[in-house]
Amino acid sequence: MSVSLLIKTFFRPLKNEYRGDLVIFSIGMGIVVKTVLIPISLLLIAVVVMIEVFIFAVIMLTPLLPIYFLIR
């Protein structure tokens, strides 16, 4: 789920429930669920970005390894 979509719809009812007393409950449940999902999503994005940066660094440094071992 997109983090920006979760933030844009933070105060909307969870399942677009607009019947009487269920509106307040749906908005409350939406806030609770989205409050849990947003940090989890941000954590997963951060982990994936760190893994991608590590893999990119390894790929970029791989051609330099033979030179390192020849000089050593």
Sequence and secondary structure as in RCSB ss.txt:
>XXXX:A:sequence
MSVSLLIKTFFRPLKNEYRGDLVIFSIGMGIVVKTVLIPISLLLIAVVVMIEVFIFAVIMLTPLLPIYFLIR
>XXXX:A:secstr
  HHHHHHTTTS TT   STTHHHHHHHHHHHHHHHHHHHHHHHHHHHHHHHHHHHHHHHHTTHHHHHHHH 
